[in-house]
Amino acid sequence: MAVSPTNRRTTLTLPASTLDTAKRLASKRKVHVSVVVNEALEEGLRQKLALERAENFVQRMSQAFAALTEDELLLVNGIHLTEKKVRRGR
């Protein structure tokens, strides 16, 4: 298998069960093990980066709104609660 200019060869140490699973999937799909490992690694990294971005967003929003009162936070969230007027019997 030729290595393209955008690919790099490296050595990975994987648990035997992980390698066995990758080999099974590669055989079933009739592709090289490196294709299966690359796809799994890319998907895992995408998920981790998405989680990191979400955590950073929540942290930034928490910091941005930290000084607001509870009523101000409700307004930011688009919810404004007013006191319910109670009707007394006639």
PLY file of the C-alpha trace (Angstrom):
ply
format ascii 1.0
element vertex 90
property float x
property float y
property float z
element edge 89
property int vertex1
property int vertex2
end_header
0.00 0.00 0.00
1.46 3.34 -1.05
1.61 6.20 1.40
0.29 9.49 0.02
2.08 12.78 0.77
-0.72 13.73 3.19
-0.49 10.47 5.16
2.18 9.58 7.69
3.23 6.16 8.87
3.33 5.56 12.59
3.33 2.71 15.06
0.43 2.27 17.45
0.21 0.00 20.43
-3.35 -1.32 20.62
-5.03 -3.83 22.88
-5.25 -7.22 21.15
-9.04 -7.16 21.27
-9.14 -3.75 19.55
-6.83 -4.94 16.79
-8.87 -8.13 16.37
-12.05 -6.08 16.01
-10.38 -3.77 13.48
-9.14 -6.78 11.48
-12.61 -8.36 11.48
-14.23 -5.14 10.28
-11.55 -4.62 7.63
-11.96 -8.16 6.35
-15.74 -7.84 6.22
-15.48 -4.55 4.28
-12.52 -5.74 2.18
-10.33 -2.77 3.15
-7.00 -2.42 4.94
-6.93 -2.39 8.74
-5.46 1.11 8.58
-8.67 2.35 6.90
-10.80 1.01 9.76
-8.44 2.35 12.43
-8.28 5.75 10.71
-12.08 6.00 10.45
-12.53 5.02 14.11
-9.85 7.45 15.25
-11.27 10.33 13.18
-14.79 9.72 14.53
-13.53 9.51 18.11
-11.54 12.73 17.73
-14.54 14.51 16.17
-16.68 13.51 19.14
-14.06 14.61 21.66
-13.61 17.98 19.94
-17.38 18.53 19.83
-17.62 17.75 23.55
-14.71 20.08 24.30
-16.37 22.91 22.31
-19.66 22.36 24.14
-17.95 22.38 27.54
-16.06 25.57 26.62
-19.30 27.21 25.50
-21.06 26.37 28.76
-18.09 27.66 30.76
-17.99 30.93 28.79
-21.74 31.46 29.18
-21.54 30.76 32.91
-18.78 33.34 33.26
-20.63 35.88 31.11
-23.85 35.62 33.13
-22.31 35.10 36.58
-23.08 38.64 37.76
-26.75 38.56 36.76
-29.53 38.19 39.30
-32.03 35.33 39.06
-34.64 37.68 37.55
-32.13 38.95 34.97
-31.23 35.37 34.05
-34.91 34.59 33.51
-35.13 37.54 31.14
-32.04 36.37 29.25
-33.64 32.95 28.94
-36.82 34.54 27.59
-38.88 33.66 30.63
-40.37 36.39 32.75
-42.50 35.30 35.65
-44.99 37.71 37.11
-46.85 37.33 40.32
-50.16 35.63 39.89
-53.08 37.79 40.89
-55.33 35.84 43.19
-59.06 36.47 42.86
-60.85 36.53 46.11
-64.37 35.16 46.34
-67.15 37.63 45.48
0 1
1 2
2 3
3 4
4 5
5 6
6 7
7 8
8 9
9 10
10 11
11 12
12 13
13 14
14 15
15 16
16 17
17 18
18 19
19 20
20 21
21 22
22 23
23 24
24 25
25 26
26 27
27 28
28 29
29 30
30 31
31 32
32 33
33 34
34 35
35 36
36 37
37 38
38 39
39 40
40 41
41 42
42 43
43 44
44 45
45 46
46 47
47 48
48 49
49 50
50 51
51 52
52 53
53 54
54 55
55 56
56 57
57 58
58 59
59 60
60 61
61 62
62 63
63 64
64 65
65 66
66 67
67 68
68 69
69 70
70 71
71 72
72 73
73 74
74 75
75 76
76 77
77 78
78 79
79 80
80 81
81 82
82 83
83 84
84 85
85 86
86 87
87 88
88 89
